[in-house]
């Protein structure tokens, strides 16, 4: 996992134009603004099911959040090591 996962998480939220309050009000996530702040600061890592939901809302992938690359890029790099 890349050390900047939390910054990519915040970047994706901001690109979609969501505020912390917007995400809190989306019932699919069922999380507080405080939780989101902790994720975006890198203090706490979200549960995988929460991360999956956030990625769907942001229109991105878990691979991008964790590694800064798409699944295909990761697969290519792995195959050529």
C-alpha positions as CSV (number, residue, x, y, z in Angstrom):
1,X,0.0,0.0,0.0
2,X,1.3,3.4,-0.9
3,X,1.7,5.9,1.9
4,X,-0.5,8.6,0.3
5,X,-3.7,6.6,0.2
6,X,-5.4,9.1,2.5
7,X,-4.6,12.0,0.2
8,X,-6.0,10.2,-2.8
9,X,-9.2,9.5,-0.8
10,X,-9.6,13.2,0.0
11,X,-8.7,14.2,-3.6
12,X,-11.4,11.9,-5.0
13,X,-14.0,13.4,-2.6
14,X,-13.1,16.9,-3.5
15,X,-13.0,16.2,-7.3
16,X,-16.6,15.0,-7.0
17,X,-17.5,18.1,-5.1
18,X,-18.6,16.4,-1.9
19,X,-18.3,18.0,1.5
20,X,-17.8,16.0,4.6
21,X,-21.4,16.8,5.5
22,X,-22.6,15.5,2.1
23,X,-20.9,12.1,2.7
24,X,-22.3,11.9,6.2
25,X,-25.8,12.3,4.9
26,X,-25.4,9.6,2.2
27,X,-27.1,6.7,4.1
28,X,-25.1,4.0,2.2
29,X,-22.0,5.0,4.1
30,X,-23.4,5.3,7.6
31,X,-20.3,7.2,8.9
32,X,-19.7,10.4,10.7
33,X,-17.7,13.4,9.5
34,X,-15.2,12.6,12.3
35,X,-14.6,9.2,10.8
36,X,-14.1,10.6,7.3
37,X,-11.7,13.2,8.7
38,X,-9.7,10.4,10.4
39,X,-9.5,8.5,7.1
40,X,-8.4,11.5,5.1
41,X,-5.7,12.4,7.7
42,X,-4.5,8.8,7.6
43,X,-5.1,8.3,11.3
44,X,-7.5,5.3,10.8
45,X,-7.9,3.0,7.8
46,X,-11.5,2.4,6.8
47,X,-13.0,-1.1,6.9
48,X,-12.9,-2.6,3.4
49,X,-16.7,-2.5,3.0
50,X,-16.6,1.2,3.8
51,X,-13.7,1.8,1.4
52,X,-15.6,-0.1,-1.4
53,X,-18.7,2.1,-0.9
54,X,-16.6,5.3,-0.9
55,X,-14.9,4.2,-4.1
56,X,-18.2,3.6,-5.8
57,X,-19.5,7.0,-4.8
58,X,-16.3,8.7,-6.0
59,X,-16.2,6.7,-9.2
60,X,-12.7,5.2,-8.5
61,X,-11.2,1.9,-7.5
62,X,-9.6,0.5,-4.4
63,X,-6.4,-0.1,-6.3
64,X,-6.2,3.6,-7.2
65,X,-6.8,4.7,-3.5
66,X,-4.3,2.2,-2.1
67,X,-1.6,2.3,-4.8
68,X,-2.2,5.3,-7.0
69,X,-2.6,3.0,-10.0
70,X,-5.3,1.1,-11.8
71,X,-5.8,-2.7,-11.5
72,X,-4.4,-3.1,-15.0
73,X,-1.2,-1.2,-14.2
74,X,-0.7,-3.2,-11.0
75,X,-1.2,-6.5,-12.9
76,X,1.2,-5.4,-15.6
77,X,3.9,-4.4,-13.1
78,X,3.5,-7.7,-11.2
79,X,3.8,-9.8,-14.4
80,X,7.0,-8.0,-15.4
81,X,8.9,-8.3,-12.1
